[in-house]
Amino acid sequence: MRYDTIAKKLPPLPASLATKNKYDGEDVKALLAKDHYDKCYICERQLTTDFQVEHLHSQEHYPDEKYNWDNLFFVCSYCNGKKSANFDGIVNPTKEAIEEKNRANP
């Protein structure tokens, strides 16, 4: 993923999200992996087996966003465990170009 541009989520919405039974269905995982080039969106480590579906805004503080496609990201288990519900204000790479934001706010 290039962070000097805004990341894109590919359509269509995964079918398992429409039923609101699972936010981490195989179709969700496959499309997130493709969208994120098989990399953790936080540390950019290439992922093969150690990945999870992460909620940018935590389920704890934003339960209504549990099945929101725009709130789901591909992440390694280490970063997911560190982020938890503590960083709900983290930059959303689908809304802001991270590198540009960092250059503007050193």
C-alpha positions as CSV (number, residue, x, y, z in Angstrom):
1,M,0.0,0.0,0.0
2,R,1.4,3.4,-0.9
3,Y,0.7,6.0,1.9
4,D,1.4,9.0,-0.2
5,T,-2.0,8.5,-1.8
6,I,-5.3,7.6,-0.4
7,A,-5.9,3.9,-0.2
8,K,-9.0,2.5,-2.0
9,K,-11.4,-0.2,-1.0
10,L,-12.4,-2.4,-3.9
11,P,-16.1,-2.9,-4.7
12,P,-18.3,-4.8,-4.3
13,L,-19.1,-5.1,-0.6
14,P,-18.3,-8.7,0.6
15,A,-21.5,-10.7,0.9
16,S,-20.9,-11.9,4.4
17,L,-21.1,-8.3,5.7
18,A,-24.6,-7.8,4.2
19,T,-25.9,-10.6,6.5
20,K,-24.2,-9.1,9.5
21,N,-23.3,-12.6,10.8
22,K,-19.5,-12.3,10.4
23,Y,-17.3,-9.4,9.9
24,D,-14.3,-11.7,9.3
25,G,-15.8,-14.1,6.7
26,E,-13.4,-15.6,4.1
27,D,-14.8,-13.2,1.5
28,V,-13.9,-10.2,3.7
29,K,-10.4,-11.5,4.5
30,A,-9.7,-12.2,0.8
31,L,-10.8,-8.8,-0.4
32,L,-9.0,-7.0,2.5
33,A,-5.8,-8.9,1.7
34,K,-6.1,-7.8,-2.0
35,D,-6.9,-4.2,-1.0
36,H,-3.9,-4.1,1.4
37,Y,-1.5,-6.0,-0.9
38,D,-1.2,-8.7,1.7
39,K,0.4,-6.3,4.2
40,C,-0.6,-5.1,7.7
41,Y,-2.0,-1.6,7.3
42,I,-0.1,-0.4,10.4
43,C,3.4,-1.9,10.1
44,E,3.3,-3.0,6.5
45,R,4.7,-6.4,7.2
46,Q,3.9,-8.9,4.5
47,L,1.4,-11.3,5.9
48,T,0.9,-15.0,5.0
49,T,-0.7,-16.6,8.0
50,D,-0.6,-14.1,10.9
51,F,-3.4,-11.8,10.0
52,Q,-6.7,-10.6,11.4
53,V,-9.6,-8.3,10.5
54,E,-9.1,-5.1,12.4
55,H,-11.8,-2.5,13.3
56,L,-10.3,1.0,12.8
57,H,-12.8,2.3,15.2
58,S,-13.0,-0.3,18.0
59,Q,-16.1,-2.5,18.6
60,E,-15.9,-1.3,22.2
61,H,-16.5,2.3,21.4
62,Y,-18.3,2.1,18.0
63,P,-20.5,-1.0,18.1
64,D,-22.6,0.2,15.2
65,E,-19.5,0.1,12.9
66,K,-18.8,-3.6,13.5
67,Y,-19.9,-4.6,10.0
68,N,-19.0,-1.4,8.3
69,W,-16.7,-2.2,5.3
70,D,-15.0,1.2,5.6
71,N,-14.1,0.4,9.2
72,L,-12.4,-3.0,8.4
73,F,-8.7,-3.4,7.7
74,F,-6.1,-6.1,7.2
75,V,-3.7,-6.3,10.2
76,C,-1.1,-8.6,11.8
77,S,-2.0,-10.0,15.2
78,Y,0.8,-8.0,16.9
79,C,-0.4,-4.6,15.7
80,N,-4.1,-5.5,16.4
81,G,-3.2,-6.4,20.0
82,K,-1.3,-3.2,20.5
83,K,-3.9,-1.0,18.9
84,S,-6.9,-2.5,20.6
85,A,-9.5,0.2,21.6
86,N,-6.7,2.6,22.6
87,F,-6.2,4.3,19.2
88,D,-9.6,5.0,17.8
89,G,-8.4,8.3,16.4
90,I,-5.7,6.7,14.2
91,V,-5.4,8.1,10.7
92,N,-7.7,6.3,8.2
93,P,-5.7,5.5,5.1
94,T,-8.9,5.4,3.0
95,K,-9.7,9.0,4.0
96,E,-6.3,10.7,4.3
97,A,-2.9,10.3,2.6
98,I,-0.7,9.4,5.6
99,E,2.6,10.5,4.2
100,E,1.2,13.9,3.2
101,K,-0.3,14.3,6.7
102,N,3.0,13.5,8.3
103,R,4.9,16.0,6.1
104,A,2.4,18.7,6.9
105,N,2.5,18.0,10.7
106,P,6.2,17.1,11.5
